[in-house]
Amino acid sequence: MIEKLLQDQRFERVMEPDRFWQTEDAIYENCVFSDSNFQKTKLSGLKYYDCLFDHCDLSLVSVQQTIFQQVQFKDCKMAGILFDSCHTFGLEMRFFDCKLDHCSFYHLKLHKAIFQNCSLRGVDFSGAVLKEAQFMGSDLTDAKFDQTNLEKADFRGAIHYQIHPQYNQIKGASFSMDGLPGLLTAYKIKVMP
């Protein structure tokens, strides 16, 4: 099957995603998607290289074997996405001011991933490799970290996380003083002002 290549294009205000995604073999390179609603759309098998999603609703999209290489998401609503079903080769995503509640990054390798000022409530990071990832300013309420590699990750300014140092690799990670209780909760230690 021949793949359709779309380069250097801008897609704005897409509101009928089923009509928009007519081919499952499309390659999007250096494209911008803005102010669009892709909620519950099947993006499986599509390929995105150097793309930007800006002010889009991608909640509950299907991303099975989808390729995301050097893709940025800004001000997007992305609740409930199972990113662990993405194609893992070259996987690189960055999130700025996004709502990623209840997404799964289970066992993904996301070196130097950026989650800046994001809502990450209930996100599953179990078994993920997040070396040098940045979580600055993000809300990690009920996020799950279990056997997660967080070496040199930056949690400065992040809030509501609970990371058990015994079950996660946190060597060289950066934390704010305000975040220390999130590292000590498992030990039932009280940090007093």
Secondary structure, 3 states (H helix, E strand, C coil): CCCEEEECCEEECCCCHHHHCCCCCEEEECCEEECCECCCCECCCCEEECCEEECCECCCCECCCCEEECEEEECCECCCCEHHHCCCCCCCEEEECCECCCCECCCCECCCCEEECCECCCCECCCCECCCCECCCCECCCCECCCCECCCCECCCCECCCCCCCCCECCCCECCHHHCHHHHHHHCCCCCC
